[in-house]
Amino acid sequence: MSKLRRQLSAGITNNVETKSLDDIKNKTGNIYESIAIVAKRANQINISLKEELHNKLDEFASHTDSLEEIHENKEQIEISRAYERMPNPALLATQEFMEDKIYFRKEEDELFS
């Protein structure tokens, strides 16, 4: 298992848990800003996971395989299943946000300093 996948899925379940909107809002002072931060981080996680998955699956790519051989590649299937069992990037990003593991800054702060 890659370092990224281990790091991201450590202690996080695939089940959606309700979060207090007040807790999310209190991190930035604005619920919409908090959700935008979580969404941006979820996109980053999603992109890196897709790149990692495609790199692993490219190792098995062969342009001379017949259709039967493609469907019977068990290693490919196991890799795909492992990624399917991982928590959703939005869940991972929300967990990181709630644990203060995401660095963010407001653009306004930079304008006035």
Residue pairs with C-beta under 8 A, 6 or more apart in sequence:
1 82
2 52
4 48
4 49
4 52
5 49
5 52
5 82
5 83
5 86
8 45
8 49
8 86
8 87
8 92
9 86
9 87
9 92
12 87
12 91
12 92
12 95
13 87
14 85
14 86
14 87
14 88
14 91
16 91
19 94
19 98
21 31
23 98
24 31
24 34
24 35
24 97
24 98
25 31
25 34
27 34
27 97
27 98
27 100
28 34
28 37
28 104
33 106
34 97
37 97
37 102
37 104
38 90
38 93
38 94
38 97
38 102
39 90
39 93
41 93
41 96
41 97
41 102
42 89
42 90
42 92
42 93
42 94
43 89
45 89
45 92
45 93
46 89
49 83
49 86
49 89
53 79
53 80
53 83
56 79
57 76
57 79
57 80
60 73
60 75
60 76
62 69
93 102
96 102
